[in-house]
């Protein structure tokens, strides 16, 4: 395993490395030359100078952490002061919020510093709340919405009575990512079969960047951050699609700013997510308004703040709101979203949208949807599952009616399994001899099936999936057990049983039905999702905002170069020393 990687606790908490690009020292201020001509005279005083004790503390932002390669991924030890429940309260109390006009299509007050507040909630966070309070996932979602914008929630004790104007379900963006992800995979496959010219012809050409087979999911920021810093050869395999969190942030910022005629910096978006790594994702330079509009006033994040499921409860406690006593019913009224078609997409009829079943997993179901979508293209095709070396490794094959293998995919959860995957993807070393063949040391099992034969791999940093994120409510939290922290003695088995309860809540959504109670009968339903409806909604979004869909839905990744562990030559060392003392270089 990598020397940077800690395998002591297989979750998304990786301790910081020994090096950080952010200095922890404060350089002394320059002082005027002394008037005493003997000020620099050598003395024999052996007393050491007393170090300055009032130095300001070092401030490390999440952007600094993304640029540093001393860490693998986020951790609680990283100073995340810019994204916390305290920051949410600070922004809410900074100034009166923007008010919508009666028709919901404009703003009445544009006071300096005023913002409009929106929130998005992940299904994993709702499942964590549902297991904690013994309610259904839908009721947990209602409680969260009541906290963020209801009369008995945060604004009941706020300075300016500010609350969130809209609270949306990230599942809407998840469905869009699933549909676009299937198209991203189908382009290369059709090219291999002679259906295209080899470029990424996905869904009318929304993406013009080809991901190399196998395509690896990129919705887990812990995994992406790890790949960028330690295995850059994996980056061409990463899916160029934004994660559901990032896509939802772009959708909200673009639509609200265009429809209401306000700048993106007047919109403040908070996401409730299951892990701390999502804070790092929100800080990426690629996920700002600079990606979808030309701006000269500085970048604005698509997601301004991320709080975890546990921090959501801390948010309620900070306002002295008893979360358990919040209403479990929907809000009596909700302001319409500025775009009617997108309102229907974000707020479908009750029980219309579901998280999936156990086969899809608790991390969005990327692979499961693609397998279903691909199998639907062939009459009689079926999906077979084979368990890997442990429960967090699964292999899948789509076979035809005659037994021919049409597609192979896999699911790799947890950093220990990710290590095995990236080793299989590592390119062979090229020979330095003239006419030599690429080669290297022969690895055990090199002749067997490797990850290179997969067409698509779902990769997540947390064992068990996103419901096991580091920001989820744990079984030993006082809110679950009702005991003091000193009395808690929860072991691995208790936590495993607790995770099973969260998973059960995640999958407990009822079947999709429409307003009349009849089963949804769209003609092209794949795993409960209509690709034609999703694509039509995305096309409407791009048309109304005047922004090409590939700028809205796709992103990029880059290698993070590290100096840690590298040998520094004498010339570089002299230049470094000279630079520190101002040596005229």
C-alpha positions as CSV (number, residue, x, y, z in Angstrom):
1,X,0.0,0.0,0.0
2,X,1.0,3.6,-0.4
3,X,3.1,5.1,2.4
4,X,0.7,8.0,2.4
5,X,-2.3,5.9,2.9
6,X,-3.5,4.8,6.4
7,X,-5.3,1.5,6.5
8,X,-5.9,1.6,10.2
9,X,-9.5,2.8,9.8
10,X,-11.1,2.2,6.4
11,X,-13.3,5.1,6.1
12,X,-13.0,8.6,4.5
13,X,-10.9,9.9,7.3
14,X,-7.3,10.0,6.2
15,X,-4.9,11.9,8.5
16,X,-2.9,14.8,7.0
17,X,0.6,14.0,5.8
18,X,3.8,15.4,7.0
19,X,4.0,18.2,4.5
20,X,1.8,21.1,3.7
21,X,2.2,23.9,1.2
22,X,0.6,26.4,3.6
23,X,3.3,27.9,5.7
24,X,2.9,27.8,9.5
25,X,5.6,30.4,10.0
26,X,5.2,34.1,10.0
27,X,8.1,36.0,8.4
28,X,9.5,38.9,10.5
29,X,8.7,42.3,9.4
30,X,11.5,44.4,7.9
31,X,12.9,46.9,10.4
32,X,14.9,50.1,9.6
33,X,18.7,49.8,9.8
34,X,20.0,50.5,13.3
35,X,21.7,53.8,14.0
36,X,24.4,52.1,16.2
37,X,27.4,51.4,13.9
38,X,28.3,48.4,16.1
39,X,24.9,46.8,16.0
40,X,26.2,43.9,13.9
41,X,29.3,43.4,15.9
42,X,29.9,39.8,17.0
43,X,29.3,39.2,20.7
44,X,29.8,36.3,23.0
45,X,26.4,36.4,24.6
46,X,25.2,32.8,24.8
47,X,21.6,33.8,25.7
48,X,19.2,32.7,22.9
49,X,16.6,35.3,21.8
50,X,13.1,34.8,23.2
51,X,10.8,33.8,20.3
52,X,7.8,35.9,19.6
53,X,4.7,34.5,21.3
54,X,2.0,36.6,19.7
55,X,2.2,35.2,16.2
56,X,-1.2,34.9,14.5
57,X,-2.4,31.3,13.9
58,X,-2.0,29.8,10.4
59,X,-5.2,29.8,8.4
60,X,-5.6,26.8,6.1
61,X,-8.5,26.9,3.7
62,X,-10.0,24.0,1.8
63,X,-8.6,25.3,-1.4
64,X,-5.1,25.1,0.1
65,X,-5.8,21.5,1.0
66,X,-6.8,20.7,-2.6
67,X,-3.5,22.2,-3.8
68,X,-1.5,20.2,-1.3
69,X,-0.3,16.6,-1.8
70,X,0.7,15.9,1.7
71,X,-2.9,14.6,2.4
72,X,-4.8,11.9,0.5
73,X,-8.3,13.2,1.2
74,X,-10.1,15.3,3.8
75,X,-10.1,14.6,7.5
76,X,-11.6,16.2,10.7
77,X,-8.1,17.4,11.5
78,X,-8.2,19.8,8.5
79,X,-9.4,23.3,9.4
80,X,-12.7,23.5,7.7
81,X,-13.9,26.7,9.3
82,X,-15.2,28.0,6.0
83,X,-17.8,25.2,5.8
84,X,-19.5,24.4,9.0
85,X,-22.9,24.8,10.7
86,X,-21.4,27.9,12.4
87,X,-20.8,29.4,9.0
88,X,-24.4,28.8,8.0
89,X,-25.7,30.7,11.0
90,X,-23.2,33.5,10.4
91,X,-24.3,34.0,6.8
92,X,-28.0,33.8,7.7
93,X,-27.5,36.5,10.4
94,X,-25.3,38.8,8.3
95,X,-28.1,40.8,6.6
96,X,-31.7,40.6,5.7
97,X,-32.4,38.1,3.0
98,X,-33.7,38.8,-0.5
99,X,-37.5,38.6,-0.8
100,X,-39.3,37.3,-3.8
101,X,-42.0,39.3,-5.5
102,X,-45.5,38.0,-5.2
103,X,-45.4,36.3,-8.6
104,X,-42.1,34.6,-7.6
105,X,-40.4,35.9,-10.8
106,X,-38.4,38.8,-9.3
107,X,-36.8,40.3,-6.2
108,X,-38.3,43.1,-4.2
109,X,-35.3,44.2,-2.0
110,X,-31.7,44.4,-3.3
111,X,-30.0,45.7,-0.1
112,X,-26.3,45.5,-0.1
113,X,-25.1,42.2,1.3
114,X,-28.6,40.6,1.1
115,X,-28.7,37.1,-0.3
116,X,-31.3,34.4,-1.2
117,X,-30.7,31.1,0.5
118,X,-31.2,27.6,-1.1
119,X,-30.3,24.1,0.1
120,X,-30.0,20.7,-1.3
121,X,-30.2,17.4,0.7
122,X,-28.8,14.0,-0.2
123,X,-30.8,10.8,0.3
124,X,-28.0,9.3,2.4
125,X,-28.4,12.2,4.9
126,X,-32.1,11.7,5.0
127,X,-31.6,8.0,5.7
128,X,-29.2,8.8,8.5
129,X,-31.8,11.1,10.1
130,X,-34.6,8.5,9.5
131,X,-32.7,5.8,11.3
132,X,-31.8,8.2,14.2
133,X,-35.4,9.2,14.9
134,X,-37.2,6.1,13.8
135,X,-39.1,7.7,10.9
136,X,-39.3,7.1,7.2
137,X,-36.9,8.7,4.8
138,X,-39.7,10.9,3.4
139,X,-40.6,12.0,6.9
140,X,-36.9,12.8,7.6
141,X,-36.8,14.9,4.5
142,X,-39.9,16.8,5.7
143,X,-38.2,17.4,9.1
144,X,-35.1,18.8,7.4
145,X,-37.2,21.1,5.2
146,X,-39.1,22.3,8.3
147,X,-35.8,23.0,10.0
148,X,-34.3,25.0,7.1
149,X,-37.4,27.0,6.0
150,X,-40.3,26.2,8.3
151,X,-41.9,28.5,10.9
152,X,-40.6,26.4,13.8
153,X,-37.1,26.0,12.3
154,X,-34.0,28.2,12.1
155,X,-35.7,31.4,11.2
156,X,-37.9,31.3,14.4
157,X,-34.8,32.3,16.4
158,X,-32.8,34.1,13.7
159,X,-31.7,37.8,13.8
160,X,-33.4,38.7,10.5
161,X,-35.8,35.8,10.4
162,X,-33.9,34.5,7.4
163,X,-34.6,31.0,6.2
164,X,-34.0,28.9,3.0
165,X,-36.2,29.8,0.1
166,X,-36.0,26.4,-1.5
167,X,-34.9,23.0,-0.2
168,X,-34.4,20.5,-3.0
169,X,-33.7,16.8,-3.3
170,X,-30.2,15.9,-4.8
171,X,-31.9,12.8,-6.3
172,X,-33.0,15.1,-9.1
173,X,-29.5,15.8,-10.1
174,X,-28.6,12.1,-9.5
175,X,-31.1,11.0,-12.1
176,X,-29.6,13.5,-14.6
177,X,-26.1,12.1,-13.8
178,X,-27.3,8.5,-14.4
179,X,-28.8,9.3,-17.7
180,X,-25.7,11.3,-18.9
181,X,-23.4,8.7,-17.5
182,X,-25.1,6.0,-19.6
183,X,-24.6,8.1,-22.7
184,X,-21.0,8.7,-21.8
185,X,-20.4,5.0,-21.8
186,X,-22.4,4.2,-24.9
187,X,-20.4,6.6,-27.1
188,X,-17.1,4.6,-26.9
189,X,-19.0,1.2,-27.2
190,X,-20.8,2.3,-30.3
191,X,-17.5,3.6,-31.7
192,X,-15.9,0.2,-31.1
193,X,-18.9,-1.4,-33.0
194,X,-18.5,1.0,-35.8
195,X,-21.4,3.2,-34.9
196,X,-19.4,6.4,-34.6
197,X,-16.1,7.9,-35.6
198,X,-14.5,7.3,-32.2
199,X,-15.2,10.6,-30.6
200,X,-17.4,10.8,-27.6
201,X,-20.7,11.1,-29.4
202,X,-22.9,11.1,-26.3
203,X,-26.4,12.3,-26.4
204,X,-26.1,14.8,-29.3
205,X,-22.5,15.6,-28.4
206,X,-22.8,17.1,-25.0
207,X,-19.3,15.9,-24.0
208,X,-16.3,16.4,-26.2
209,X,-13.8,14.8,-23.9
210,X,-13.2,11.1,-24.2
211,X,-12.7,9.0,-21.1
212,X,-10.5,6.0,-21.6
213,X,-12.1,2.6,-21.0
214,X,-12.7,1.5,-18.3
215,X,-14.6,4.6,-17.2
216,X,-14.4,5.2,-13.5
217,X,-17.0,7.1,-11.6
218,X,-16.0,10.5,-10.3
219,X,-18.8,11.4,-7.9
220,X,-16.7,10.5,-4.8
221,X,-14.3,13.4,-4.0
222,X,-12.2,11.4,-1.7
223,X,-11.4,9.0,-4.5
224,X,-10.9,11.8,-7.0
225,X,-8.6,13.7,-4.7
226,X,-6.6,10.5,-4.1
227,X,-6.2,9.8,-7.8
228,X,-5.1,13.4,-8.6
229,X,-2.4,13.3,-6.0
230,X,-1.0,9.8,-6.1
231,X,-2.1,8.1,-9.4
232,X,-2.3,10.6,-12.2
233,X,-2.3,7.9,-14.8
234,X,-5.9,7.1,-13.7
235,X,-7.2,10.6,-14.5
236,X,-8.0,9.8,-18.2
237,X,-10.3,7.1,-17.0
238,X,-12.4,9.4,-14.7
239,X,-15.9,10.2,-15.9
240,X,-16.1,13.9,-16.9
241,X,-19.6,14.2,-15.5
242,X,-20.1,16.4,-12.4
243,X,-21.3,14.7,-9.3
244,X,-24.9,15.2,-8.3
245,X,-23.9,17.7,-5.6
246,X,-22.0,19.8,-8.2
247,X,-24.6,19.5,-10.9
248,X,-27.3,20.6,-8.5
249,X,-25.2,23.6,-7.5
250,X,-24.8,24.6,-11.1
251,X,-28.5,24.2,-11.8
252,X,-29.6,26.3,-8.9
253,X,-27.0,29.1,-9.4
254,X,-27.6,29.4,-13.2
255,X,-31.4,29.2,-13.1
256,X,-32.0,31.5,-10.2
257,X,-29.5,34.1,-11.3
258,X,-30.8,34.2,-14.9
259,X,-34.5,34.0,-14.0
260,X,-34.4,36.5,-11.1
261,X,-31.8,38.8,-12.6
262,X,-29.3,38.7,-9.8
263,X,-25.6,37.9,-9.8
264,X,-24.5,34.4,-8.6
265,X,-22.8,35.9,-5.5
266,X,-26.3,36.9,-4.2
267,X,-27.3,33.2,-4.1
268,X,-26.0,31.2,-1.2
269,X,-26.3,27.4,-1.6
270,X,-25.7,24.9,1.2
271,X,-25.6,21.1,0.6
272,X,-26.4,18.5,3.3
273,X,-24.1,15.5,2.5
274,X,-23.0,12.3,4.2
275,X,-19.2,12.8,4.2
276,X,-16.6,15.5,4.8
277,X,-14.9,15.0,1.4
278,X,-17.8,16.9,-0.2
279,X,-16.5,20.0,1.4
280,X,-13.3,19.6,-0.6
281,X,-15.4,19.0,-3.8
282,X,-17.3,22.3,-3.2
283,X,-13.9,24.1,-3.0
284,X,-12.7,23.0,-6.4
285,X,-11.8,25.8,-8.8
286,X,-13.5,23.9,-11.6
287,X,-16.9,24.1,-9.8
288,X,-17.4,27.8,-9.9
289,X,-19.3,30.2,-12.1
290,X,-16.1,30.7,-14.1
291,X,-16.9,27.4,-15.8
292,X,-20.2,28.5,-17.2
293,X,-20.0,32.3,-17.5
294,X,-17.4,35.0,-18.3
295,X,-16.8,37.0,-15.1
296,X,-14.4,39.6,-14.2
297,X,-15.5,40.0,-10.6
298,X,-14.0,36.8,-9.2
299,X,-15.3,33.3,-9.0
300,X,-18.3,32.2,-7.0
301,X,-18.7,28.6,-5.9
302,X,-21.7,26.6,-7.2
303,X,-22.0,25.1,-3.7
304,X,-21.0,27.7,-1.1
305,X,-21.1,25.4,2.0
306,X,-21.4,21.7,2.8
307,X,-22.5,20.4,6.1
308,X,-22.8,16.8,7.1
309,X,-25.7,14.9,8.5
310,X,-24.2,15.2,12.0
311,X,-23.6,18.9,11.5
312,X,-27.3,19.4,10.6
313,X,-28.2,18.4,14.1
314,X,-25.5,20.7,15.4
315,X,-27.2,23.5,13.4
316,X,-30.5,22.8,15.1
317,X,-28.9,22.7,18.5
318,X,-27.1,26.0,17.9
319,X,-30.6,27.6,17.4
320,X,-32.0,25.7,20.3
321,X,-34.4,23.9,18.0
322,X,-35.4,20.4,19.1
323,X,-35.0,18.5,15.9
324,X,-37.0,15.5,17.1
325,X,-40.1,17.7,17.7
326,X,-40.1,19.2,14.2
327,X,-43.2,18.4,12.1
328,X,-42.9,15.3,10.0
329,X,-45.3,16.6,7.4
330,X,-44.5,18.7,4.3
331,X,-44.6,22.5,4.4
332,X,-48.1,24.0,4.1
333,X,-46.9,26.1,1.1
334,X,-43.8,26.5,-0.9
335,X,-42.8,29.3,-3.2
336,X,-42.6,28.1,-6.9
337,X,-39.2,27.7,-8.3
338,X,-38.5,30.5,-10.9
339,X,-38.7,28.1,-13.8
340,X,-41.9,26.1,-14.0
341,X,-40.5,23.1,-15.9
342,X,-37.5,22.8,-13.6
343,X,-39.9,23.2,-10.6
344,X,-41.7,20.0,-11.8
345,X,-38.3,18.3,-12.1
346,X,-37.1,19.4,-8.6
347,X,-40.4,18.8,-6.9
348,X,-42.1,15.8,-8.5
349,X,-45.4,14.5,-7.1
350,X,-45.2,12.7,-3.7
351,X,-43.5,9.3,-3.8
352,X,-42.7,9.7,-7.5
353,X,-38.9,9.6,-6.9
354,X,-37.1,6.7,-5.1
355,X,-33.5,5.9,-4.2
356,X,-33.5,2.4,-5.8
357,X,-33.2,-1.1,-4.4
358,X,-30.5,-3.1,-2.7
359,X,-28.9,-4.1,-6.0
360,X,-28.2,-0.4,-6.9
361,X,-26.2,0.2,-3.7
362,X,-26.3,3.3,-1.5
363,X,-24.0,5.5,-3.5
364,X,-26.3,6.6,-6.3
365,X,-26.6,3.5,-8.4
366,X,-24.3,4.6,-11.3
367,X,-23.2,1.1,-12.3
368,X,-26.6,-0.5,-11.7
369,X,-28.4,2.0,-13.9
370,X,-25.8,1.6,-16.7
371,X,-26.1,-2.2,-16.6
372,X,-29.9,-1.9,-16.8
373,X,-29.7,0.7,-19.6
374,X,-27.3,-1.4,-21.6
375,X,-29.2,-4.7,-21.1
376,X,-32.4,-2.9,-22.3
377,X,-30.7,-2.4,-25.7
378,X,-30.6,-6.2,-26.4
379,X,-33.6,-8.6,-26.4
380,X,-33.1,-11.3,-23.8
381,X,-30.0,-9.8,-22.2
382,X,-29.5,-10.3,-18.5
383,X,-27.2,-9.1,-15.7
384,X,-25.1,-11.6,-13.6
385,X,-23.3,-10.7,-10.4
386,X,-20.2,-12.2,-9.0
387,X,-18.8,-11.4,-5.6
388,X,-15.1,-10.4,-5.5
389,X,-12.6,-11.0,-2.8
390,X,-14.7,-9.2,-0.2
391,X,-18.2,-7.7,0.1
392,X,-17.1,-4.3,-1.2
393,X,-15.9,-5.8,-4.6
394,X,-18.6,-6.9,-7.0
395,X,-18.2,-7.8,-10.7
396,X,-21.1,-7.7,-13.2
397,X,-21.6,-9.0,-16.7
398,X,-24.3,-8.4,-19.2
399,X,-24.9,-11.5,-21.3
400,X,-27.0,-12.0,-24.4
401,X,-29.7,-14.6,-24.8
402,X,-27.1,-16.9,-26.3
403,X,-24.6,-16.5,-23.4
404,X,-22.3,-14.0,-25.1
405,X,-20.7,-11.5,-22.8
406,X,-21.7,-8.0,-24.0
407,X,-20.5,-5.8,-21.1
408,X,-18.4,-6.1,-18.0
409,X,-18.5,-3.8,-15.0
410,X,-17.4,-3.7,-11.4
411,X,-17.9,-2.0,-8.0
412,X,-14.9,-1.1,-5.8
413,X,-15.6,0.4,-2.4
414,X,-13.0,1.3,0.2
415,X,-9.4,2.5,-0.2
416,X,-8.0,-1.0,0.3
417,X,-9.9,-2.3,-2.7
418,X,-9.2,0.9,-4.6
419,X,-5.5,0.2,-4.2
420,X,-5.9,-3.1,-6.0
421,X,-7.9,-1.4,-8.8
422,X,-5.3,1.3,-9.5
423,X,-2.5,-1.2,-9.5
424,X,-4.3,-3.1,-12.3
425,X,-4.7,0.1,-14.3
426,X,-1.1,1.1,-14.0
427,X,0.5,1.1,-17.4
428,X,3.4,-1.1,-18.2
429,X,6.9,0.4,-18.0
430,X,8.4,1.1,-21.4
431,X,11.8,-0.6,-22.2
432,X,14.8,1.7,-22.6
433,X,16.5,-0.8,-24.9
434,X,16.2,-0.2,-28.7
435,X,13.4,-2.2,-30.0
436,X,12.4,-3.4,-26.6
437,X,8.8,-4.2,-25.7
438,X,6.9,-2.6,-22.9
439,X,7.3,-4.7,-19.8
440,X,8.2,-4.8,-16.2
441,X,8.1,-7.2,-13.4
442,X,5.5,-9.9,-13.9
443,X,2.9,-9.6,-11.3
444,X,1.1,-12.5,-9.7
445,X,-2.1,-13.2,-11.6
446,X,-1.1,-11.0,-14.5
447,X,-2.6,-13.5,-17.0
448,X,-6.0,-13.4,-15.3
449,X,-8.8,-11.0,-15.9
450,X,-7.8,-7.5,-14.8
451,X,-9.6,-4.2,-14.3
452,X,-8.7,-3.2,-17.8
453,X,-11.4,-5.5,-19.3
454,X,-14.2,-3.6,-17.5
455,X,-16.1,-1.0,-19.4
456,X,-17.3,0.8,-16.3
457,X,-16.3,0.8,-12.6
458,X,-18.1,2.4,-9.7
459,X,-15.5,3.6,-7.2
460,X,-16.3,4.9,-3.7
461,X,-13.9,5.7,-0.9
462,X,-16.1,4.5,2.0
463,X,-16.6,0.8,2.6
464,X,-20.3,0.0,2.3
465,X,-21.0,3.1,0.2
466,X,-22.1,6.6,0.9
467,X,-24.4,5.7,3.8
468,X,-21.2,4.9,5.7
469,X,-19.7,8.4,5.1
470,X,-17.7,10.0,7.8
471,X,-20.2,12.8,8.4
472,X,-23.1,10.4,9.1
473,X,-24.6,10.0,12.5
474,X,-22.9,7.0,14.2
475,X,-24.4,4.4,16.6
476,X,-22.3,5.8,19.5
477,X,-23.5,9.4,19.1
478,X,-25.5,10.6,22.2
479,X,-28.5,11.5,20.0
480,X,-28.8,7.8,19.1
481,X,-28.0,6.1,22.3
482,X,-29.4,8.7,24.7
483,X,-26.3,8.2,26.9
484,X,-23.3,10.4,27.8
485,X,-20.2,10.0,25.6
486,X,-18.3,8.5,28.6
487,X,-20.9,5.7,28.8
488,X,-20.8,4.7,25.2
489,X,-19.2,1.4,24.3
490,X,-20.2,0.7,20.7
491,X,-18.1,-1.8,18.9
492,X,-17.7,-2.8,15.2
493,X,-20.7,-5.1,15.3
494,X,-23.0,-2.5,16.8
495,X,-21.9,0.0,14.1
496,X,-22.4,-2.7,11.4
497,X,-26.0,-3.3,12.6
498,X,-26.5,0.5,12.8
499,X,-25.4,0.9,9.2
500,X,-27.9,-1.9,8.1
501,X,-30.7,0.3,9.6
502,X,-29.5,3.3,7.6
503,X,-29.4,1.2,4.5
504,X,-32.9,-0.1,5.1
505,X,-34.1,3.5,5.5
506,X,-32.3,4.4,2.3
507,X,-34.1,1.7,0.3
508,X,-37.5,2.1,2.0
509,X,-39.0,4.5,-0.6
510,X,-42.2,3.4,-2.1
511,X,-42.8,2.6,-5.8
512,X,-43.3,5.5,-8.1
513,X,-46.9,6.6,-8.6
514,X,-48.4,9.6,-10.3
515,X,-51.0,12.0,-8.9
516,X,-53.9,9.7,-9.8
517,X,-52.4,6.7,-8.0
518,X,-51.7,4.8,-11.2
519,X,-48.3,3.3,-11.9
520,X,-46.0,5.5,-14.0
521,X,-46.3,4.2,-17.6
522,X,-43.6,6.2,-19.4
523,X,-42.5,4.2,-22.4
524,X,-38.8,4.4,-21.8
525,X,-38.5,3.7,-18.1
526,X,-35.1,2.3,-17.1
527,X,-34.7,1.4,-13.4
528,X,-37.5,3.8,-12.6
529,X,-36.0,6.7,-14.6
530,X,-37.2,8.1,-17.9
531,X,-34.1,9.1,-20.0
532,X,-36.2,11.0,-22.5
533,X,-37.8,13.1,-19.7
534,X,-34.4,13.8,-18.1
535,X,-32.8,14.8,-21.4
536,X,-35.7,17.0,-22.3
537,X,-35.4,18.8,-18.9
538,X,-31.6,19.2,-19.4
539,X,-32.1,20.6,-22.9
540,X,-34.7,23.1,-21.5
541,X,-32.2,24.1,-18.8
542,X,-29.5,24.8,-21.3
543,X,-31.8,26.7,-23.6
544,X,-33.3,29.0,-20.9
545,X,-29.9,29.8,-19.4
546,X,-28.2,30.2,-22.8
547,X,-25.3,28.0,-21.7
548,X,-24.2,24.9,-23.6
549,X,-24.9,21.7,-21.7
550,X,-21.3,20.5,-21.8
551,X,-20.3,23.6,-19.8
552,X,-23.0,23.0,-17.3
553,X,-22.7,19.3,-16.7
554,X,-19.1,18.3,-17.3
555,X,-15.9,19.2,-15.5
556,X,-12.1,18.3,-15.6
557,X,-9.4,17.0,-13.4
558,X,-5.7,17.7,-13.1
559,X,-2.6,16.1,-11.6
560,X,-1.4,17.6,-8.3
561,X,2.4,17.7,-8.3
562,X,4.2,17.1,-5.0
563,X,7.7,17.9,-3.8
564,X,7.3,15.5,-0.9
565,X,9.9,12.8,-1.0
566,X,11.7,14.2,-4.0
567,X,15.5,14.7,-4.0
568,X,16.6,18.3,-4.4
569,X,19.8,19.0,-6.3
570,X,22.5,21.4,-5.0
571,X,21.6,24.1,-7.5
572,X,17.9,24.1,-6.4
573,X,19.0,24.1,-2.8
574,X,21.3,27.1,-3.3
575,X,18.5,29.0,-5.1
576,X,16.0,28.2,-2.3
577,X,18.4,29.5,0.4
578,X,19.3,32.6,-1.6
579,X,15.6,33.3,-2.1
580,X,14.9,33.0,1.6
581,X,17.7,35.5,2.5
582,X,17.1,37.9,-0.4
583,X,20.3,37.0,-2.2
584,X,19.7,38.9,-5.4
585,X,18.6,36.0,-7.6
